[in-house]
Amino acid sequence: MTDQLAATPATPPAEGFGHQQSTVVPSPFAGLSRSVDAAIGKGLVRITEGPVAPYQSAVIRIGFSFTWLAFLLREWVHREELYGPNSPWSWSMAHALIATNHAFTVLLWSDSRVWFEFVYAAAIAVSVMLLVGWRTRTASLLFMIGVLTLQNRSVFEGDGGDNVVHIMAIYLLFTRCGQVWSLDARRARRSPDRDRDRDPVGVGVWVFFAAVLTLVTVLGKLSTGWGLIFWGFLAVHAAWWLVRRYVPERPAARSASVEGGGRRRGELRTVMAMVGNVVHAGAMFVIVIEVCLIYSTAGWYKITGSRWGDGTALYYPLHLTDFTPWPTLSHALGSSAV
């Protein structure tokens, strides 16, 4: 009897009330982590393997350098009233303000008219230099110095557009904006890498810049903060030149020890290039955010502001001389109810 019961197969429980068949429901997030990891990996590779948005950065370089150059040429006849000895914002007043806000301007190193003319002409020259993309790294630094020098000399002469140029001149310093549409790119296509690393003109430019920086530092013309910025910039670019000059991209396969040492040196060059690409990508991202903020806030102010709603904000500027190149058109727009 016991054997028969043991031999009897167990009857599966009948499906009925209170019993639910267990089923595995796939998660909607299944595989999401792998997709996210793959997307992050592709993004990191894209950012580190080379400069992102090379054409966009070239457009920014050309656009702002051309705008600043056109402004300097347009105001050539008024340069002394804007930034020079005849400015309503006198040299002593500017000097007193700079002593409180610590802004950078080389025009306060001397109140000589000759010094002012030299600085203004130099600002025009470096604008052309950046526009055509000749020695872009050096030109971007000198362009920033020129913009800060003139605008900080007479801070009340500018408007919102000048503030944008002011900010973008600083951002351009951290971008690799000479990869395309520049004389640097043209020279890079024509010369092999080893010849570019031995560039005597570039070395001469940086030696001259180091000599000038040493002189103004010894004379006490630079504050501690600005001195650290300029010396740091010079040190970084000197290190990059040394790496490009003496560290090969690929080690020569002579022996295991030589190959290992060359690989380590090659990794240093690769890491420095990746850091430069990441800095460039960060600067481009900040530029995009800055432009979006500028236009979004301006548009929102126009939509919600009462002065734009009743036409006041448009009426008065259209009756100013600076904004009336065609008086008939300006009068028609200013008097229209639309």
C-alpha positions as CSV (number, residue, x, y, z in Angstrom):
1,M,0.0,0.0,0.0
2,T,2.8,2.3,0.9
3,D,4.6,1.3,-2.3
4,Q,1.6,2.1,-4.4
5,L,1.2,5.5,-2.9
6,A,4.8,6.3,-3.4
7,A,4.6,5.2,-7.0
8,T,1.5,7.3,-7.7
9,P,2.6,10.6,-9.5
10,A,1.7,13.8,-7.8
11,T,-1.2,15.6,-9.3
12,P,-0.5,19.2,-10.2
13,P,-2.7,21.7,-8.4
14,A,-5.6,22.8,-10.5
15,E,-5.7,26.4,-11.6
16,G,-8.5,28.2,-9.9
17,F,-9.6,31.0,-7.7
18,G,-6.7,32.5,-5.7
19,H,-4.0,31.0,-8.0
20,Q,-2.1,33.0,-10.6
21,Q,0.4,31.5,-13.0
22,S,3.9,33.2,-12.5
23,T,5.1,35.0,-15.6
24,V,8.2,37.1,-16.1
25,V,7.5,40.6,-17.4
26,P,10.5,42.2,-19.1
27,S,11.5,45.5,-17.6
28,P,11.1,48.6,-19.8
29,F,14.5,49.7,-18.6
30,A,16.2,46.4,-19.6
31,G,19.4,47.2,-21.5
32,L,19.2,50.9,-20.7
33,S,22.4,50.9,-18.8
34,R,24.2,49.4,-21.7
35,S,22.8,52.0,-24.0
36,V,23.7,54.8,-21.7
37,D,27.2,53.4,-21.3
38,A,27.6,53.1,-25.0
39,A,26.4,56.7,-25.6
40,I,28.7,58.0,-22.9
41,G,31.6,56.1,-24.4
42,K,30.9,57.5,-27.9
43,G,30.6,61.0,-26.5
44,L,33.9,60.8,-24.6
45,V,35.6,59.4,-27.7
46,R,34.2,62.2,-29.8
47,I,35.3,64.9,-27.4
48,T,38.8,63.6,-26.7
49,E,39.9,62.3,-30.2
50,G,39.8,65.8,-31.8
51,P,38.4,69.3,-31.5
52,V,34.6,69.3,-31.8
53,A,32.8,71.8,-34.0
54,P,35.9,73.1,-35.9
55,Y,33.9,75.0,-38.4
56,Q,31.6,76.6,-35.8
57,S,34.6,77.7,-33.8
58,A,36.2,79.2,-36.9
59,V,33.0,81.1,-37.6
60,I,33.1,82.5,-34.0
61,R,36.8,83.5,-34.5
62,I,36.2,85.2,-37.8
63,G,32.9,86.8,-36.8
64,F,34.1,88.5,-33.6
65,S,37.6,89.4,-34.9
66,F,36.0,91.0,-37.9
67,T,33.4,92.8,-35.8
68,W,36.0,94.2,-33.5
69,L,38.3,95.2,-36.4
70,A,35.5,97.0,-38.2
71,F,34.6,98.9,-35.0
72,L,38.2,100.0,-34.5
73,L,38.5,101.1,-38.1
74,R,35.2,102.9,-38.0
75,E,36.1,104.8,-34.8
76,W,39.6,105.6,-35.9
77,V,38.7,109.3,-36.2
78,H,37.1,109.2,-32.7
79,R,39.7,107.0,-31.0
80,E,41.1,109.7,-28.8
81,E,37.6,110.7,-27.5
82,L,36.7,107.1,-26.8
83,Y,39.8,105.6,-25.3
84,G,42.6,108.2,-25.5
85,P,43.7,111.4,-23.9
86,N,40.6,113.4,-24.9
87,S,38.1,110.9,-23.4
88,P,35.6,112.4,-21.0
89,W,36.5,109.5,-18.8
90,S,40.0,110.8,-18.0
91,W,43.1,108.8,-17.3
92,S,43.1,109.6,-13.6
93,M,39.4,108.6,-13.3
94,A,40.1,105.3,-15.1
95,H,43.1,104.7,-12.9
96,A,41.1,105.2,-9.8
97,L,38.4,102.8,-11.0
98,I,40.9,100.1,-12.0
99,A,42.5,100.4,-8.5
100,T,39.1,99.2,-7.1
101,N,37.9,96.6,-9.6
102,H,41.4,95.3,-10.7
103,A,40.4,95.1,-14.4
104,F,43.2,94.7,-16.9
105,T,44.3,97.4,-19.4
106,V,47.7,98.3,-20.6
107,L,46.6,101.8,-21.5
108,L,47.0,102.8,-17.8
109,W,50.7,101.8,-17.9
110,S,51.4,105.3,-19.3
111,D,49.4,108.4,-20.1
112,S,51.5,109.1,-23.2
113,R,49.8,109.8,-26.5
114,V,52.5,107.8,-28.3
115,W,51.7,104.8,-26.1
116,F,48.0,105.1,-26.8
117,E,48.5,105.3,-30.5
118,F,50.8,102.2,-30.4
119,V,48.2,100.2,-28.4
120,Y,45.3,101.1,-30.7
121,A,47.3,100.2,-33.8
122,A,48.4,97.0,-32.2
123,A,44.8,96.1,-31.4
124,I,44.0,96.5,-35.1
125,A,47.0,94.3,-36.1
126,V,46.1,91.5,-33.7
127,S,42.4,91.6,-34.9
128,V,43.7,91.0,-38.5
129,M,46.0,88.3,-37.2
130,L,43.2,86.4,-35.6
131,L,40.8,87.0,-38.5
132,V,43.1,85.3,-41.0
133,G,44.2,82.7,-38.4
134,W,47.9,83.3,-38.3
135,R,49.5,81.9,-35.1
136,T,46.0,81.5,-33.7
137,R,47.0,80.6,-30.2
138,T,49.1,83.7,-29.8
139,A,46.6,85.8,-31.7
140,S,43.7,84.7,-29.4
141,L,45.7,85.8,-26.4
142,L,46.7,89.1,-27.9
143,F,43.1,89.7,-29.1
144,M,41.8,89.2,-25.6
145,I,44.5,91.7,-24.3
146,G,43.4,94.2,-27.0
147,V,39.7,94.0,-26.2
148,L,40.2,94.2,-22.5
149,T,42.6,97.0,-22.8
150,L,40.4,99.3,-24.7
151,Q,37.1,98.4,-23.1
152,N,38.4,98.6,-19.6
153,R,40.0,102.0,-20.3
154,S,36.5,103.6,-20.8
155,V,34.0,101.2,-19.3
156,F,31.1,103.6,-19.7
157,E,31.6,103.9,-23.5
158,G,30.3,100.4,-24.3
159,D,26.9,98.8,-24.5
160,G,25.5,95.2,-24.5
161,G,27.2,94.4,-27.8
162,D,30.6,95.4,-26.4
163,N,30.0,93.2,-23.4
164,V,29.4,90.2,-25.7
165,V,32.7,90.9,-27.5
166,H,34.4,91.2,-24.1
167,I,33.1,87.8,-22.9
168,M,33.7,86.0,-26.2
169,A,37.3,87.3,-26.4
170,I,38.0,85.5,-23.2
171,Y,36.2,82.3,-24.3
172,L,38.1,82.2,-27.6
173,L,41.4,81.9,-25.6
174,F,40.3,78.3,-24.6
175,T,39.2,77.1,-28.0
176,R,41.2,75.6,-30.9
177,C,39.6,77.9,-33.4
178,G,42.3,77.7,-36.1
179,Q,41.7,74.1,-37.2
180,V,40.0,75.2,-40.4
181,W,39.7,78.4,-42.5
182,S,43.0,79.8,-41.3
183,L,46.6,80.2,-42.3
184,D,47.6,77.8,-39.6
185,A,45.4,75.1,-41.1
186,R,46.9,75.8,-44.5
187,R,50.4,75.6,-43.2
188,A,49.6,72.3,-41.4
189,R,48.4,70.7,-44.6
190,R,51.6,71.7,-46.4
191,S,54.1,70.9,-43.8
192,P,54.8,67.5,-42.1
193,D,54.4,67.2,-38.4
194,R,58.1,67.2,-37.6
195,D,58.6,70.5,-39.5
196,R,55.7,72.2,-37.7
197,D,57.3,71.2,-34.3
198,R,60.5,72.9,-35.4
199,D,58.7,76.1,-36.4
200,P,61.3,78.9,-35.9
201,V,58.8,81.7,-36.4
202,G,56.5,80.4,-33.7
203,V,59.4,80.0,-31.3
204,G,60.5,83.5,-32.0
205,V,57.0,84.9,-31.3
206,W,56.8,83.1,-27.9
207,V,60.4,84.1,-26.9
208,F,59.5,87.7,-27.7
209,F,56.2,87.4,-25.6
210,A,58.2,85.8,-22.7
211,A,60.7,88.7,-22.8
212,V,58.0,91.3,-22.8
213,L,56.1,89.5,-20.0
214,T,59.3,89.3,-18.0
215,L,59.9,93.0,-18.4
216,V,56.5,94.1,-17.4
217,T,56.6,91.8,-14.4
218,V,59.9,93.2,-13.2
219,L,58.6,96.7,-13.6
220,G,55.5,95.8,-11.5
221,K,52.9,96.6,-14.2
222,L,51.0,93.4,-13.7
223,S,49.0,92.5,-10.6
224,T,49.5,89.1,-9.0
225,G,46.4,87.6,-10.5
226,W,47.0,88.7,-14.1
227,G,50.6,87.8,-13.8
228,L,49.8,84.2,-12.8
229,I,47.3,84.0,-15.7
230,F,49.8,85.1,-18.4
231,W,52.7,83.1,-17.0
232,G,50.5,80.1,-16.7
233,F,49.4,80.5,-20.3
234,L,53.0,80.8,-21.4
235,A,54.0,77.7,-19.3
236,V,51.3,75.5,-20.7
237,H,52.1,76.4,-24.3
238,A,55.8,75.9,-23.7
239,A,55.1,72.5,-22.3
240,W,52.9,71.6,-25.3
241,W,55.6,72.7,-27.7
242,L,58.3,70.7,-25.9
243,V,56.1,67.6,-26.0
244,R,55.4,68.0,-29.7
245,R,59.0,68.7,-30.4
246,Y,60.6,65.8,-28.5
247,V,57.9,63.2,-27.9
248,P,57.1,61.0,-30.9
249,E,53.5,60.0,-31.6
250,R,54.5,56.4,-32.2
251,P,57.5,54.7,-30.6
252,A,60.0,53.1,-32.8
253,A,60.1,49.3,-32.4
254,R,63.7,48.8,-31.8
255,S,63.7,46.9,-28.5
256,A,61.3,46.1,-25.8
257,S,62.8,48.7,-23.4
258,V,63.0,51.4,-26.0
259,E,59.5,50.6,-27.2
260,G,58.1,50.7,-23.7
261,G,59.8,54.1,-23.0
262,G,58.6,55.5,-26.3
263,R,55.1,54.3,-25.6
264,R,55.0,56.0,-22.2
265,R,56.2,59.3,-23.8
266,G,53.7,58.9,-26.6
267,E,51.0,58.5,-23.9
268,L,52.0,61.8,-22.4
269,R,51.5,63.5,-25.8
270,T,48.2,61.8,-26.3
271,V,47.0,62.8,-22.8
272,M,47.9,66.4,-23.3
273,A,46.2,66.5,-26.7
274,M,43.1,65.0,-25.1
275,V,43.1,67.6,-22.3
276,G,43.3,70.3,-24.9
277,N,40.4,68.8,-26.8
278,V,38.3,68.6,-23.6
279,V,39.1,72.3,-22.8
280,H,38.1,73.3,-26.3
281,A,34.8,71.3,-26.0
282,G,34.0,72.9,-22.7
283,A,34.7,76.4,-24.0
284,M,32.4,75.8,-27.0
285,F,29.7,74.5,-24.7
286,V,29.9,77.6,-22.6
287,I,29.7,79.8,-25.7
288,V,26.6,78.0,-26.8
289,I,25.0,78.4,-23.4
290,E,26.0,82.1,-23.2
291,V,24.4,82.8,-26.6
292,C,21.2,81.0,-25.6
293,L,21.0,82.9,-22.4
294,I,21.6,86.3,-24.1
295,Y,18.9,85.9,-26.7
296,S,16.4,84.1,-24.5
297,T,16.5,86.7,-21.7
298,A,16.4,89.6,-24.3
299,G,13.4,88.0,-26.0
300,W,11.6,87.4,-22.7
301,Y,12.2,90.9,-21.6
302,K,10.7,92.2,-24.9
303,I,7.7,90.0,-24.5
304,T,7.0,90.8,-20.8
305,G,8.3,94.4,-20.6
306,S,5.8,97.2,-20.7
307,R,8.2,99.5,-22.5
308,W,8.2,97.2,-25.5
309,G,4.5,96.7,-25.3
310,D,3.6,100.4,-25.6
311,G,6.4,101.1,-28.1
312,T,8.6,103.2,-25.9
313,A,11.6,101.0,-26.3
314,L,11.5,101.2,-30.1
315,Y,10.5,104.8,-30.4
316,Y,13.4,106.5,-28.7
317,P,16.3,104.5,-30.2
318,L,14.9,105.1,-33.7
319,H,15.2,108.8,-33.1
320,L,18.9,108.6,-32.1
321,T,21.6,109.5,-34.6
322,D,23.5,106.3,-34.0
323,F,20.4,104.2,-35.0
324,T,19.0,106.3,-37.9
325,P,21.2,105.6,-41.0
326,W,17.9,106.0,-43.0
327,P,15.8,108.7,-41.3
328,T,12.7,108.1,-43.4
329,L,12.6,104.4,-42.6
330,S,13.3,105.1,-38.9
331,H,10.5,107.7,-38.8
332,A,8.1,105.3,-40.5
333,L,8.9,102.5,-38.0
334,G,8.8,104.8,-35.0
335,S,5.5,106.4,-35.9
336,S,3.7,103.2,-36.9
337,A,1.2,101.6,-34.6
338,V,2.2,98.1,-35.6
